[in-house]
Amino acid sequence: MARYLSSHALGCLPKPAFARLCRDIFAAGDGAVRIVAGQIGERMLVEFEAQDGDAAIAWLRAHKLTPSWLLRLDYESTNGQLLEL
């Protein structure tokens, strides 16, 4: 299954609302891998799995998320060695 990364504007979403959003996304159990956010930058990144680009867009819509951009992840490195995803 392919992995995707999407970027979202948070605006003034308070911490309790963000926590609830995270809980809801992970409770669905349908592909969420990681969610990270920065309050000062008002941005959220969501990493998730989907079959293809159309399925990734459908996943975002199902969770009522509107991305600024969407990226299919092809490579990853956490220790200096390149991994193909």
PDB file with SEQRES, HELIX, SHEET and CRYST1 records, atoms N, CA, C and O in Angstrom:
SEQRES   1 A   85  MET ALA ARG TYR LEU SER SER HIS ALA LEU GLY CYS LEU          
SEQRES   2 A   85  PRO LYS PRO ALA PHE ALA ARG LEU CYS ARG ASP ILE PHE          
SEQRES   3 A   85  ALA ALA GLY ASP GLY ALA VAL ARG ILE VAL ALA GLY GLN          
SEQRES   4 A   85  ILE GLY GLU ARG MET LEU VAL GLU PHE GLU ALA GLN ASP          
SEQRES   5 A   85  GLY ASP ALA ALA ILE ALA TRP LEU ARG ALA HIS LYS LEU          
SEQRES   6 A   85  THR PRO SER TRP LEU LEU ARG LEU ASP TYR GLU SER THR          
SEQRES   7 A   85  ASN GLY GLN LEU LEU GLU LEU                                  
HELIX    1 AA1 LYS A   15  ALA A   27  1                                  13    
HELIX    2 AA2 GLY A   53  ALA A   62  1                                  10    
SHEET    1 AA1 4 ALA A  32  GLY A  38  0                                        
SHEET    2 AA1 4 ARG A  43  ALA A  50 -1                                        
SHEET    3 AA1 4 ALA A   2  ALA A   9 -1                                        
SHEET    4 AA1 4 TRP A  69  LEU A  73 -1                                        
SHEET    1 AA2 2 TYR A  75  GLU A  76  0                                        
SHEET    2 AA2 2 LEU A  83  GLU A  84 -1                                        
CRYST1    1.000    1.000    1.000  90.00  90.00  90.00 P 1           1          
ATOM      1  N   MET A   1       0.846  -1.169   0.000  1.00  0.00           N  
ATOM      2  CA  MET A   1       0.000   0.000   0.000  1.00  0.00           C  
ATOM      3  C   MET A   1       0.891   1.232   0.000  1.00  0.00           C  
ATOM      4  O   MET A   1       1.876   1.286   0.736  1.00  0.00           O  
ATOM      5  N   ALA A   2       0.560   2.205  -0.806  1.00  0.00           N  
ATOM      6  CA  ALA A   2       1.347   3.437  -0.910  1.00  0.00           C  
ATOM      7  C   ALA A   2       1.097   4.336   0.300  1.00  0.00           C  
ATOM      8  O   ALA A   2       0.024   4.310   0.904  1.00  0.00           O  
ATOM      9  N   ARG A   3       2.113   5.131   0.639  1.00  0.00           N  
ATOM     10  CA  ARG A   3       1.962   6.103   1.715  1.00  0.00           C  
ATOM     11  C   ARG A   3       1.895   7.495   1.114  1.00  0.00           C  
ATOM     12  O   ARG A   3       2.534   7.787   0.103  1.00  0.00           O  
ATOM     13  N   TYR A   4       1.107   8.346   1.756  1.00  0.00           N  
ATOM     14  CA  TYR A   4       0.906   9.718   1.313  1.00  0.00           C  
ATOM     15  C   TYR A   4       1.119  10.668   2.479  1.00  0.00           C  
ATOM     16  O   TYR A   4       0.948  10.299   3.640  1.00  0.00           O  
ATOM     17  N   LEU A   5       1.495  11.900   2.148  1.00  0.00           N  
ATOM     18  CA  LEU A   5       1.656  12.960   3.127  1.00  0.00           C  
ATOM     19  C   LEU A   5       0.850  14.153   2.618  1.00  0.00           C  
ATOM     20  O   LEU A   5       0.989  14.566   1.466  1.00  0.00           O  
ATOM     21  N   SER A   6       0.011  14.697   3.490  1.00  0.00           N  
ATOM     22  CA  SER A   6      -0.786  15.860   3.107  1.00  0.00           C  
ATOM     23  C   SER A   6      -0.546  16.988   4.102  1.00  0.00           C  
ATOM     24  O   SER A   6      -0.277  16.749   5.280  1.00  0.00           O  
ATOM     25  N   SER A   7      -0.647  18.218   3.612  1.00  0.00           N  
ATOM     26  CA  SER A   7      -0.460  19.410   4.429  1.00  0.00           C  
ATOM     27  C   SER A   7      -1.791  20.140   4.551  1.00  0.00           C  
ATOM     28  O   SER A   7      -2.546  20.248   3.584  1.00  0.00           O  
ATOM     29  N   HIS A   8      -2.071  20.644   5.764  1.00  0.00           N  
ATOM     30  CA  HIS A   8      -3.348  21.299   6.033  1.00  0.00           C  
ATOM     31  C   HIS A   8      -3.141  22.543   6.880  1.00  0.00           C  
ATOM     32  O   HIS A   8      -2.277  22.568   7.756  1.00  0.00           O  
ATOM     33  N   ALA A   9      -3.931  23.571   6.619  1.00  0.00           N  
ATOM     34  CA  ALA A   9      -3.923  24.774   7.451  1.00  0.00           C  
ATOM     35  C   ALA A   9      -4.787  24.504   8.679  1.00  0.00           C  
ATOM     36  O   ALA A   9      -5.907  24.007   8.561  1.00  0.00           O  
ATOM     37  N   LEU A  10      -4.262  24.834   9.853  1.00  0.00           N  
ATOM     38  CA  LEU A  10      -5.018  24.631  11.086  1.00  0.00           C  
ATOM     39  C   LEU A  10      -5.832  25.847  11.481  1.00  0.00           C  
ATOM     40  O   LEU A  10      -6.840  25.709  12.173  1.00  0.00           O  
ATOM     41  N   GLY A  11      -5.426  27.022  11.065  1.00  0.00           N  
ATOM     42  CA  GLY A  11      -6.108  28.223  11.527  1.00  0.00           C  
ATOM     43  C   GLY A  11      -5.947  28.338  13.030  1.00  0.00           C  
ATOM     44  O   GLY A  11      -4.847  28.172  13.556  1.00  0.00           O  
ATOM     45  N   CYS A  12      -7.026  28.618  13.713  1.00  0.00           N  
ATOM     46  CA  CYS A  12      -6.947  28.774  15.168  1.00  0.00           C  
ATOM     47  C   CYS A  12      -7.585  27.580  15.876  1.00  0.00           C  
ATOM     48  O   CYS A  12      -8.299  27.758  16.863  1.00  0.00           O  
ATOM     49  N   LEU A  13      -7.338  26.387  15.391  1.00  0.00           N  
ATOM     50  CA  LEU A  13      -7.876  25.177  15.997  1.00  0.00           C  
ATOM     51  C   LEU A  13      -7.268  24.984  17.384  1.00  0.00           C  
ATOM     52  O   LEU A  13      -6.054  24.816  17.497  1.00  0.00           O  
ATOM     53  N   PRO A  14      -8.082  25.005  18.445  1.00  0.00           N  
ATOM     54  CA  PRO A  14      -7.531  24.842  19.791  1.00  0.00           C  
ATOM     55  C   PRO A  14      -7.052  23.412  20.039  1.00  0.00           C  
ATOM     56  O   PRO A  14      -7.483  22.472  19.371  1.00  0.00           O  
ATOM     57  N   LYS A  15      -6.165  23.273  20.998  1.00  0.00           N  
ATOM     58  CA  LYS A  15      -5.552  21.977  21.303  1.00  0.00           C  
ATOM     59  C   LYS A  15      -6.590  20.875  21.559  1.00  0.00           C  
ATOM     60  O   LYS A  15      -6.432  19.783  21.013  1.00  0.00           O  
ATOM     61  N   PRO A  16      -7.650  21.101  22.364  1.00  0.00           N  
ATOM     62  CA  PRO A  16      -8.638  20.024  22.571  1.00  0.00           C  
ATOM     63  C   PRO A  16      -9.319  19.584  21.277  1.00  0.00           C  
ATOM     64  O   PRO A  16      -9.596  18.398  21.104  1.00  0.00           O  
ATOM     65  N   ALA A  17      -9.590  20.515  20.371  1.00  0.00           N  
ATOM     66  CA  ALA A  17     -10.215  20.162  19.095  1.00  0.00           C  
ATOM     67  C   ALA A  17      -9.244  19.377  18.216  1.00  0.00           C  
ATOM     68  O   ALA A  17      -9.647  18.452  17.511  1.00  0.00           O  
ATOM     69  N   PHE A  18      -7.955  19.752  18.261  1.00  0.00           N  
ATOM     70  CA  PHE A  18      -6.949  19.014  17.504  1.00  0.00           C  
ATOM     71  C   PHE A  18      -6.807  17.595  18.057  1.00  0.00           C  
ATOM     72  O   PHE A  18      -6.696  16.636  17.293  1.00  0.00           O  
ATOM     73  N   ALA A  19      -6.810  17.465  19.382  1.00  0.00           N  
ATOM     74  CA  ALA A  19      -6.719  16.136  20.008  1.00  0.00           C  
ATOM     75  C   ALA A  19      -7.900  15.270  19.593  1.00  0.00           C  
ATOM     76  O   ALA A  19      -7.725  14.084  19.313  1.00  0.00           O  
ATOM     77  N   ARG A  20      -9.088  15.838  19.548  1.00  0.00           N  
ATOM     78  CA  ARG A  20     -10.286  15.101  19.138  1.00  0.00           C  
ATOM     79  C   ARG A  20     -10.181  14.677  17.671  1.00  0.00           C  
ATOM     80  O   ARG A  20     -10.540  13.554  17.316  1.00  0.00           O  
ATOM     81  N   LEU A  21      -9.685  15.583  16.821  1.00  0.00           N  
ATOM     82  CA  LEU A  21      -9.485  15.254  15.413  1.00  0.00           C  
ATOM     83  C   LEU A  21      -8.534  14.067  15.265  1.00  0.00           C  
ATOM     84  O   LEU A  21      -8.810  13.142  14.501  1.00  0.00           O  
ATOM     85  N   CYS A  22      -7.427  14.091  15.988  1.00  0.00           N  
ATOM     86  CA  CYS A  22      -6.463  12.984  15.942  1.00  0.00           C  
ATOM     87  C   CYS A  22      -7.106  11.679  16.403  1.00  0.00           C  
ATOM     88  O   CYS A  22      -6.952  10.646  15.751  1.00  0.00           O  
ATOM     89  N   ARG A  23      -7.817  11.722  17.512  1.00  0.00           N  
ATOM     90  CA  ARG A  23      -8.486  10.514  18.018  1.00  0.00           C  
ATOM     91  C   ARG A  23      -9.453   9.954  16.987  1.00  0.00           C  
ATOM     92  O   ARG A  23      -9.482   8.748  16.738  1.00  0.00           O  
ATOM     93  N   ASP A  24     -10.245  10.839  16.388  1.00  0.00           N  
ATOM     94  CA  ASP A  24     -11.233  10.387  15.400  1.00  0.00           C  
ATOM     95  C   ASP A  24     -10.578   9.752  14.180  1.00  0.00           C  
ATOM     96  O   ASP A  24     -11.036   8.721  13.687  1.00  0.00           O  
ATOM     97  N   ILE A  25      -9.509  10.369  13.699  1.00  0.00           N  
ATOM     98  CA  ILE A  25      -8.822   9.826  12.524  1.00  0.00           C  
ATOM     99  C   ILE A  25      -8.231   8.455  12.825  1.00  0.00           C  
ATOM    100  O   ILE A  25      -8.394   7.527  12.032  1.00  0.00           O  
ATOM    101  N   PHE A  26      -7.547   8.313  13.961  1.00  0.00           N  
ATOM    102  CA  PHE A  26      -6.942   7.028  14.288  1.00  0.00           C  
ATOM    103  C   PHE A  26      -7.980   5.983  14.686  1.00  0.00           C  
ATOM    104  O   PHE A  26      -7.771   4.792  14.453  1.00  0.00           O  
ATOM    105  N   ALA A  27      -9.090   6.406  15.279  1.00  0.00           N  
ATOM    106  CA  ALA A  27     -10.140   5.462  15.671  1.00  0.00           C  
ATOM    107  C   ALA A  27     -10.772   4.788  14.455  1.00  0.00           C  
ATOM    108  O   ALA A  27     -11.265   3.663  14.548  1.00  0.00           O  
ATOM    109  N   ALA A  28     -10.754   5.473  13.327  1.00  0.00           N  
ATOM    110  CA  ALA A  28     -11.324   4.895  12.107  1.00  0.00           C  
ATOM    111  C   ALA A  28     -10.551   3.660  11.659  1.00  0.00           C  
ATOM    112  O   ALA A  28     -11.106   2.778  11.005  1.00  0.00           O  
ATOM    113  N   GLY A  29      -9.262   3.599  12.014  1.00  0.00           N  
ATOM    114  CA  GLY A  29      -8.449   2.426  11.684  1.00  0.00           C  
ATOM    115  C   GLY A  29      -8.327   2.153  10.201  1.00  0.00           C  
ATOM    116  O   GLY A  29      -8.254   0.997   9.786  1.00  0.00           O  
ATOM    117  N   ASP A  30      -8.304   3.200   9.400  1.00  0.00           N  
ATOM    118  CA  ASP A  30      -8.307   2.996   7.957  1.00  0.00           C  
ATOM    119  C   ASP A  30      -7.085   3.546   7.234  1.00  0.00           C  
ATOM    120  O   ASP A  30      -7.184   3.951   6.076  1.00  0.00           O  
ATOM    121  N   GLY A  31      -5.935   3.567   7.902  1.00  0.00           N  
ATOM    122  CA  GLY A  31      -4.725   3.932   7.179  1.00  0.00           C  
ATOM    123  C   GLY A  31      -3.883   5.039   7.747  1.00  0.00           C  
ATOM    124  O   GLY A  31      -2.790   5.284   7.238  1.00  0.00           O  
ATOM    125  N   ALA A  32      -4.337   5.728   8.786  1.00  0.00           N  
ATOM    126  CA  ALA A  32      -3.531   6.809   9.363  1.00  0.00           C  
ATOM    127  C   ALA A  32      -2.233   6.248   9.933  1.00  0.00           C  
ATOM    128  O   ALA A  32      -2.244   5.225  10.619  1.00  0.00           O  
ATOM    129  N   VAL A  33      -1.122   6.912   9.651  1.00  0.00           N  
ATOM    130  CA  VAL A  33       0.191   6.502  10.138  1.00  0.00           C  
ATOM    131  C   VAL A  33       0.694   7.475  11.195  1.00  0.00           C  
ATOM    132  O   VAL A  33       1.167   7.061  12.253  1.00  0.00           O  
ATOM    133  N   ARG A  34       0.591   8.780  10.903  1.00  0.00           N  
ATOM    134  CA  ARG A  34       1.149   9.791  11.805  1.00  0.00           C  
ATOM    135  C   ARG A  34       0.511  11.135  11.509  1.00  0.00           C  
ATOM    136  O   ARG A  34       0.205  11.456  10.361  1.00  0.00           O  
ATOM    137  N   ILE A  35       0.314  11.919  12.567  1.00  0.00           N  
ATOM    138  CA  ILE A  35      -0.176  13.287  12.426  1.00  0.00           C  
ATOM    139  C   ILE A  35       0.755  14.170  13.246  1.00  0.00           C  
ATOM    140  O   ILE A  35       1.011  13.896  14.419  1.00  0.00           O  
ATOM    141  N   VAL A  36       1.262  15.232  12.621  1.00  0.00           N  
ATOM    142  CA  VAL A  36       2.109  16.193  13.333  1.00  0.00           C  
ATOM    143  C   VAL A  36       1.573  17.589  13.040  1.00  0.00           C  
ATOM    144  O   VAL A  36       0.996  17.837  11.981  1.00  0.00           O  
ATOM    145  N   ALA A  37       1.773  18.507  14.004  1.00  0.00           N  
ATOM    146  CA  ALA A  37       1.269  19.860  13.819  1.00  0.00           C  
ATOM    147  C   ALA A  37       2.161  20.857  14.516  1.00  0.00           C  
ATOM    148  O   ALA A  37       2.859  20.532  15.476  1.00  0.00           O  
ATOM    149  N   GLY A  38       2.127  22.079  14.016  1.00  0.00           N  
ATOM    150  CA  GLY A  38       2.841  23.184  14.632  1.00  0.00           C  
ATOM    151  C   GLY A  38       1.866  24.321  14.889  1.00  0.00           C  
ATOM    152  O   GLY A  38       1.261  24.849  13.957  1.00  0.00           O  
ATOM    153  N   GLN A  39       1.712  24.701  16.162  1.00  0.00           N  
ATOM    154  CA  GLN A  39       0.778  25.772  16.507  1.00  0.00           C  
ATOM    155  C   GLN A  39       1.206  27.118  15.931  1.00  0.00           C  
ATOM    156  O   GLN A  39       0.378  27.861  15.404  1.00  0.00           O  
ATOM    157  N   ILE A  40       2.480  27.428  16.028  1.00  0.00           N  
ATOM    158  CA  ILE A  40       2.948  28.733  15.558  1.00  0.00           C  
ATOM    159  C   ILE A  40       2.771  28.845  14.042  1.00  0.00           C  
ATOM    160  O   ILE A  40       2.318  29.874  13.540  1.00  0.00           O  
ATOM    161  N   GLY A  41       3.127  27.797  13.327  1.00  0.00           N  
ATOM    162  CA  GLY A  41       2.980  27.802  11.867  1.00  0.00           C  
ATOM    163  C   GLY A  41       1.569  27.503  11.402  1.00  0.00           C  
ATOM    164  O   GLY A  41       1.266  27.644  10.217  1.00  0.00           O  
ATOM    165  N   GLU A  42       0.692  27.088  12.324  1.00  0.00           N  
ATOM    166  CA  GLU A  42      -0.698  26.759  12.018  1.00  0.00           C  
ATOM    167  C   GLU A  42      -0.831  25.765  10.871  1.00  0.00           C  
ATOM    168  O   GLU A  42      -1.677  25.927   9.992  1.00  0.00           O  
ATOM    169  N   ARG A  43       0.021  24.725  10.887  1.00  0.00           N  
ATOM    170  CA  ARG A  43       0.005  23.702   9.842  1.00  0.00           C  
ATOM    171  C   ARG A  43      -0.065  22.332  10.470  1.00  0.00           C  
ATOM    172  O   ARG A  43       0.403  22.128  11.590  1.00  0.00           O  
ATOM    173  N   MET A  44      -0.648  21.394   9.751  1.00  0.00           N  
ATOM    174  CA  MET A  44      -0.730  20.003  10.164  1.00  0.00           C  
ATOM    175  C   MET A  44      -0.307  19.138   8.989  1.00  0.00           C  
ATOM    176  O   MET A  44      -0.699  19.397   7.851  1.00  0.00           O  
ATOM    177  N   LEU A  45       0.491  18.112   9.257  1.00  0.00           N  
ATOM    178  CA  LEU A  45       0.866  17.121   8.257  1.00  0.00           C  
ATOM    179  C   LEU A  45       0.245  15.790   8.663  1.00  0.00           C  
ATOM    180  O   LEU A  45       0.316  15.389   9.825  1.00  0.00           O  
ATOM    181  N   VAL A  46      -0.356  15.117   7.705  1.00  0.00           N  
ATOM    182  CA  VAL A  46      -0.986  13.827   7.951  1.00  0.00           C  
ATOM    183  C   VAL A  46      -0.338  12.801   7.029  1.00  0.00           C  
ATOM    184  O   VAL A  46      -0.315  12.976   5.810  1.00  0.00           O  
ATOM    185  N   GLU A  47       0.183  11.741   7.613  1.00  0.00           N  
ATOM    186  CA  GLU A  47       0.754  10.638   6.839  1.00  0.00           C  
ATOM    187  C   GLU A  47      -0.228   9.475   6.920  1.00  0.00           C  
ATOM    188  O   GLU A  47      -0.677   9.103   8.004  1.00  0.00           O  
ATOM    189  N   PHE A  48      -0.554   8.907   5.767  1.00  0.00           N  
ATOM    190  CA  PHE A  48      -1.539   7.822   5.739  1.00  0.00           C  
ATOM    191  C   PHE A  48      -1.280   6.908   4.552  1.00  0.00           C  
ATOM    192  O   PHE A  48      -0.517   7.244   3.646  1.00  0.00           O  
ATOM    193  N   GLU A  49      -1.925   5.750   4.568  1.00  0.00           N  
ATOM    194  CA  GLU A  49      -1.786   4.759   3.499  1.00  0.00           C  
ATOM    195  C   GLU A  49      -3.053   4.721   2.656  1.00  0.00           C  
ATOM    196  O   GLU A  49      -4.166   4.837   3.169  1.00  0.00           O  
ATOM    197  N   ALA A  50      -2.856   4.554   1.345  1.00  0.00           N  
ATOM    198  CA  ALA A  50      -3.975   4.428   0.408  1.00  0.00           C  
ATOM    199  C   ALA A  50      -3.486   3.659  -0.817  1.00  0.00           C  
ATOM    200  O   ALA A  50      -2.290   3.638  -1.107  1.00  0.00           O  
ATOM    201  N   GLN A  51      -4.407   3.032  -1.526  1.00  0.00           N  
ATOM    202  CA  GLN A  51      -4.059   2.232  -2.711  1.00  0.00           C  
ATOM    203  C   GLN A  51      -3.442   3.067  -3.827  1.00  0.00           C  
ATOM    204  O   GLN A  51      -2.473   2.647  -4.460  1.00  0.00           O  
ATOM    205  N   ASP A  52      -4.009   4.258  -4.067  1.00  0.00           N  
ATOM    206  CA  ASP A  52      -3.551   5.115  -5.163  1.00  0.00           C  
ATOM    207  C   ASP A  52      -3.982   6.550  -4.882  1.00  0.00           C  
ATOM    208  O   ASP A  52      -4.549   6.837  -3.828  1.00  0.00           O  
ATOM    209  N   GLY A  53      -3.714   7.442  -5.819  1.00  0.00           N  
ATOM    210  CA  GLY A  53      -4.040   8.845  -5.634  1.00  0.00           C  
ATOM    211  C   GLY A  53      -5.531   9.105  -5.444  1.00  0.00           C  
ATOM    212  O   GLY A  53      -5.920   9.921  -4.608  1.00  0.00           O  
ATOM    213  N   ASP A  54      -6.356   8.419  -6.211  1.00  0.00           N  
ATOM    214  CA  ASP A  54      -7.806   8.596  -6.062  1.00  0.00           C  
ATOM    215  C   ASP A  54      -8.273   8.136  -4.688  1.00  0.00           C  
ATOM    216  O   ASP A  54      -9.113   8.784  -4.063  1.00  0.00           O  
ATOM    217  N   ALA A  55      -7.731   7.021  -4.221  1.00  0.00           N  
ATOM    218  CA  ALA A  55      -8.087   6.522  -2.887  1.00  0.00           C  
ATOM    219  C   ALA A  55      -7.578   7.470  -1.797  1.00  0.00           C  
ATOM    220  O   ALA A  55      -8.221   7.626  -0.759  1.00  0.00           O  
ATOM    221  N   ALA A  56      -6.423   8.104  -2.034  1.00  0.00           N  
ATOM    222  CA  ALA A  56      -5.893   9.075  -1.067  1.00  0.00           C  
ATOM    223  C   ALA A  56      -6.826  10.274  -0.959  1.00  0.00           C  
ATOM    224  O   ALA A  56      -7.105  10.743   0.144  1.00  0.00           O  
ATOM    225  N   ILE A  57      -7.305  10.768  -2.078  1.00  0.00           N  
ATOM    226  CA  ILE A  57      -8.235  11.901  -2.070  1.00  0.00           C  
ATOM    227  C   ILE A  57      -9.539  11.501  -1.383  1.00  0.00           C  
ATOM    228  O   ILE A  57     -10.101  12.282  -0.615  1.00  0.00           O  
ATOM    229  N   ALA A  58     -10.019  10.296  -1.653  1.00  0.00           N  
ATOM    230  CA  ALA A  58     -11.241   9.807  -1.009  1.00  0.00           C  
ATOM    231  C   ALA A  58     -11.044   9.681   0.500  1.00  0.00           C  
ATOM    232  O   ALA A  58     -11.950   9.988   1.273  1.00  0.00           O  
ATOM    233  N   TRP A  59      -9.849   9.225   0.922  1.00  0.00           N  
ATOM    234  CA  TRP A  59      -9.542   9.100   2.360  1.00  0.00           C  
ATOM    235  C   TRP A  59      -9.608  10.470   3.026  1.00  0.00           C  
ATOM    236  O   TRP A  59     -10.197  10.618   4.097  1.00  0.00           O  
ATOM    237  N   LEU A  60      -9.005  11.462   2.395  1.00  0.00           N  
ATOM    238  CA  LEU A  60      -9.026  12.817   2.947  1.00  0.00           C  
ATOM    239  C   LEU A  60     -10.455  13.352   3.041  1.00  0.00           C  
ATOM    240  O   LEU A  60     -10.831  13.946   4.052  1.00  0.00           O  
ATOM    241  N   ARG A  61     -11.235  13.148   2.011  1.00  0.00           N  
ATOM    242  CA  ARG A  61     -12.630  13.606   2.020  1.00  0.00           C  
ATOM    243  C   ARG A  61     -13.428  12.897   3.110  1.00  0.00           C  
ATOM    244  O   ARG A  61     -14.244  13.522   3.788  1.00  0.00           O  
ATOM    245  N   ALA A  62     -13.198  11.611   3.280  1.00  0.00           N  
ATOM    246  CA  ALA A  62     -13.917  10.848   4.309  1.00  0.00           C  
ATOM    247  C   ALA A  62     -13.645  11.397   5.703  1.00  0.00           C  
ATOM    248  O   ALA A  62     -14.496  11.312   6.589  1.00  0.00           O  
ATOM    249  N   HIS A  63     -12.464  11.957   5.890  1.00  0.00           N  
ATOM    250  CA  HIS A  63     -12.097  12.536   7.182  1.00  0.00           C  
ATOM    251  C   HIS A  63     -12.312  14.055   7.218  1.00  0.00           C  
ATOM    252  O   HIS A  63     -11.897  14.731   8.160  1.00  0.00           O  
ATOM    253  N   LYS A  64     -12.965  14.574   6.180  1.00  0.00           N  
ATOM    254  CA  LYS A  64     -13.282  16.010   6.086  1.00  0.00           C  
ATOM    255  C   LYS A  64     -12.027  16.879   6.172  1.00  0.00           C  
ATOM    256  O   LYS A  64     -12.020  17.923   6.824  1.00  0.00           O  
ATOM    257  N   LEU A  65     -10.967  16.428   5.502  1.00  0.00           N  
ATOM    258  CA  LEU A  65      -9.699  17.157   5.458  1.00  0.00           C  
ATOM    259  C   LEU A  65      -9.486  17.716   4.057  1.00  0.00           C  
ATOM    260  O   LEU A  65      -9.617  16.999   3.064  1.00  0.00           O  
ATOM    261  N   THR A  66      -9.158  18.995   3.988  1.00  0.00           N  
ATOM    262  CA  THR A  66      -8.868  19.647   2.715  1.00  0.00           C  
ATOM    263  C   THR A  66      -7.384  19.985   2.684  1.00  0.00           C  
ATOM    264  O   THR A  66      -6.943  20.884   3.400  1.00  0.00           O  
ATOM    265  N   PRO A  67      -6.607  19.279   1.866  1.00  0.00           N  
ATOM    266  CA  PRO A  67      -5.164  19.505   1.870  1.00  0.00           C  
ATOM    267  C   PRO A  67      -4.748  20.716   1.040  1.00  0.00           C  
ATOM    268  O   PRO A  67      -5.380  21.057   0.040  1.00  0.00           O  
ATOM    269  N   SER A  68      -3.665  21.357   1.485  1.00  0.00           N  
ATOM    270  CA  SER A  68      -3.004  22.380   0.666  1.00  0.00           C  
ATOM    271  C   SER A  68      -2.225  21.700  -0.433  1.00  0.00           C  
ATOM    272  O   SER A  68      -2.147  22.189  -1.559  1.00  0.00           O  
ATOM    273  N   TRP A  69      -1.637  20.541  -0.082  1.00  0.00           N  
ATOM    274  CA  TRP A  69      -0.954  19.717  -1.065  1.00  0.00           C  
ATOM    275  C   TRP A  69      -0.955  18.267  -0.606  1.00  0.00           C  
ATOM    276  O   TRP A  69      -1.122  17.973   0.577  1.00  0.00           O  
ATOM    277  N   LEU A  70      -0.767  17.375  -1.558  1.00  0.00           N  
ATOM    278  CA  LEU A  70      -0.745  15.936  -1.317  1.00  0.00           C  
ATOM    279  C   LEU A  70       0.467  15.359  -2.039  1.00  0.00           C  
ATOM    280  O   LEU A  70       0.706  15.676  -3.204  1.00  0.00           O  
ATOM    281  N   LEU A  71       1.227  14.518  -1.354  1.00  0.00           N  
ATOM    282  CA  LEU A  71       2.454  13.955  -1.906  1.00  0.00           C  
ATOM    283  C   LEU A  71       2.480  12.450  -1.676  1.00  0.00           C  
ATOM    284  O   LEU A  71       2.313  11.989  -0.546  1.00  0.00           O  
ATOM    285  N   ARG A  72       2.689  11.683  -2.743  1.00  0.00           N  
ATOM    286  CA  ARG A  72       2.920  10.249  -2.587  1.00  0.00           C  
ATOM    287  C   ARG A  72       4.369  10.081  -2.165  1.00  0.00           C  
ATOM    288  O   ARG A  72       5.268  10.654  -2.782  1.00  0.00           O  
ATOM    289  N   LEU A  73       4.604   9.300  -1.117  1.00  0.00           N  
ATOM    290  CA  LEU A  73       5.953   9.078  -0.616  1.00  0.00           C  
ATOM    291  C   LEU A  73       6.564   7.874  -1.320  1.00  0.00           C  
ATOM    292  O   LEU A  73       6.013   6.774  -1.279  1.00  0.00           O  
ATOM    293  N   ASP A  74       7.700   8.089  -1.963  1.00  0.00           N  
ATOM    294  CA  ASP A  74       8.383   7.013  -2.672  1.00  0.00           C  
ATOM    295  C   ASP A  74       9.653   6.559  -1.958  1.00  0.00           C  
ATOM    296  O   ASP A  74      10.060   5.404  -2.084  1.00  0.00           O  
ATOM    297  N   TYR A  75      10.278   7.468  -1.209  1.00  0.00           N  
ATOM    298  CA  TYR A  75      11.533   7.169  -0.524  1.00  0.00           C  
ATOM    299  C   TYR A  75      11.480   7.672   0.906  1.00  0.00           C  
ATOM    300  O   TYR A  75      10.725   8.586   1.239  1.00  0.00           O  
ATOM    301  N   GLU A  76      12.304   7.051   1.744  1.00  0.00           N  
ATOM    302  CA  GLU A  76      12.389   7.448   3.142  1.00  0.00           C  
ATOM    303  C   GLU A  76      13.789   7.147   3.650  1.00  0.00           C  
ATOM    304  O   GLU A  76      14.418   6.181   3.217  1.00  0.00           O  
ATOM    305  N   SER A  77      14.273   7.967   4.559  1.00  0.00           N  
ATOM    306  CA  SER A  77      15.542   7.700   5.218  1.00  0.00           C  
ATOM    307  C   SER A  77      15.460   8.231   6.640  1.00  0.00           C  
ATOM    308  O   SER A  77      15.149   9.402   6.855  1.00  0.00           O  
ATOM    309  N   THR A  78      15.736   7.378   7.601  1.00  0.00           N  
ATOM    310  CA  THR A  78      15.776   7.802   8.998  1.00  0.00           C  
ATOM    311  C   THR A  78      17.158   7.617   9.595  1.00  0.00           C  
ATOM    312  O   THR A  78      17.436   8.095  10.695  1.00  0.00           O  
ATOM    313  N   ASN A  79      18.024   6.922   8.868  1.00  0.00           N  
ATOM    314  CA  ASN A  79      19.363   6.642   9.392  1.00  0.00           C  
ATOM    315  C   ASN A  79      20.469   6.850   8.349  1.00  0.00           C  
ATOM    316  O   ASN A  79      21.596   6.389   8.531  1.00  0.00           O  
ATOM    317  N   GLY A  80      20.139   7.543   7.266  1.00  0.00           N  
ATOM    318  CA  GLY A  80      21.116   7.778   6.214  1.00  0.00           C  
ATOM    319  C   GLY A  80      21.031   6.795   5.074  1.00  0.00           C  
ATOM    320  O   GLY A  80      21.569   7.049   3.997  1.00  0.00           O  
ATOM    321  N   GLN A  81      20.357   5.663   5.290  1.00  0.00           N  
ATOM    322  CA  GLN A  81      20.174   4.692   4.220  1.00  0.00           C  
ATOM    323  C   GLN A  81      18.819   4.924   3.559  1.00  0.00           C  
ATOM    324  O   GLN A  81      17.809   5.128   4.231  1.00  0.00           O  
ATOM    325  N   LEU A  82      18.820   4.887   2.220  1.00  0.00           N  
ATOM    326  CA  LEU A  82      17.613   5.144   1.465  1.00  0.00           C  
ATOM    327  C   LEU A  82      16.757   3.885   1.394  1.00  0.00           C  
ATOM    328  O   LEU A  82      17.242   2.805   1.058  1.00  0.00           O  
ATOM    329  N   LEU A  83      15.486   4.043   1.712  1.00  0.00           N  
ATOM    330  CA  LEU A  83      14.515   2.953   1.594  1.00  0.00           C  
ATOM    331  C   LEU A  83      13.485   3.336   0.556  1.00  0.00           C  
ATOM    332  O   LEU A  83      13.017   4.475   0.536  1.00  0.00           O  
ATOM    333  N   GLU A  84      13.128   2.407  -0.304  1.00  0.00           N  
ATOM    334  CA  GLU A  84      12.032   2.635  -1.236  1.00  0.00           C  
ATOM    335  C   GLU A  84      10.758   2.168  -0.557  1.00  0.00           C  
ATOM    336  O   GLU A  84      10.705   1.080   0.017  1.00  0.00           O  
ATOM    337  N   LEU A  85       9.735   3.004  -0.631  1.00  0.00           N  
ATOM    338  CA  LEU A  85       8.466   2.656   0.034  1.00  0.00           C  
ATOM    339  C   LEU A  85       7.531   1.928  -0.880  1.00  0.00           C  
ATOM    340  O   LEU A  85       6.427   1.567  -0.474  1.00  0.00           O  
TER     341      LEU A  85                                                      
END                                                                             
